[in-house]
Amino acid sequence: MSCNGLTGIPRDNILVRKVAVLDPWRGIRDVMNILYEIYLSGVEEIIVSLGGGLRALVIETYTASLLVNPEIARKITIRVNIEGRGDHISYRIEEIPFCLRISEHEKIVLKTIADGINSLSEITRKTGLPRSTTWKILQRLYEKRIVEKKNRQYHLTRLGETILKLYP
């Protein structure tokens, strides 16, 4: 594979991976897993180059970069090459106000709701989280329109179901 457009980055620091492009949810999950793996290696910065390549892969990579947890997002720099010029623009993912990132505890609560456990007390018992923490998480998820509340029961919205596909 070619590594064009990555000027100034030593070839040894470039990681090339295959991603399932034709299934967008799987492609996004694949990229999120790659970003997580790189994060665990202890690097100071993750540069995601969106220059060239399949447009579907560019969209999946960008989406995955937006959805990773905040600890990983702090290390990601998006780099986009300007076509027809030898220049690029860069910006940090953490600079983008994006409300759909979810924490590990939010992910646990979402999975619990998806399993049919829907009341605050049941979710608290199943997750082992303190009741006040569970309530705050449910409020955040409600405000983000990821869950809805009907008759003291929490349910995933369509957005919540989509997000859960990304965090299996």
Buried (B, 14 or more C-beta within 10 A) or exposed (E): EEEEBBEEEEEEEEEEEEBBBEEBBBBBBBBBBBBBEBBEEEEEEBBBBBBEBEEEBBBBBBBBBBBBBEEBBBBBBBBBBEEEEEEBEEEEBBEEEEEBBBEEBBBBBBBBBBEEBBEBEBBBBBBEBEEEEBBEBBEBBBEBEBBBBEEEEBBBBEBBEEBBEBBE
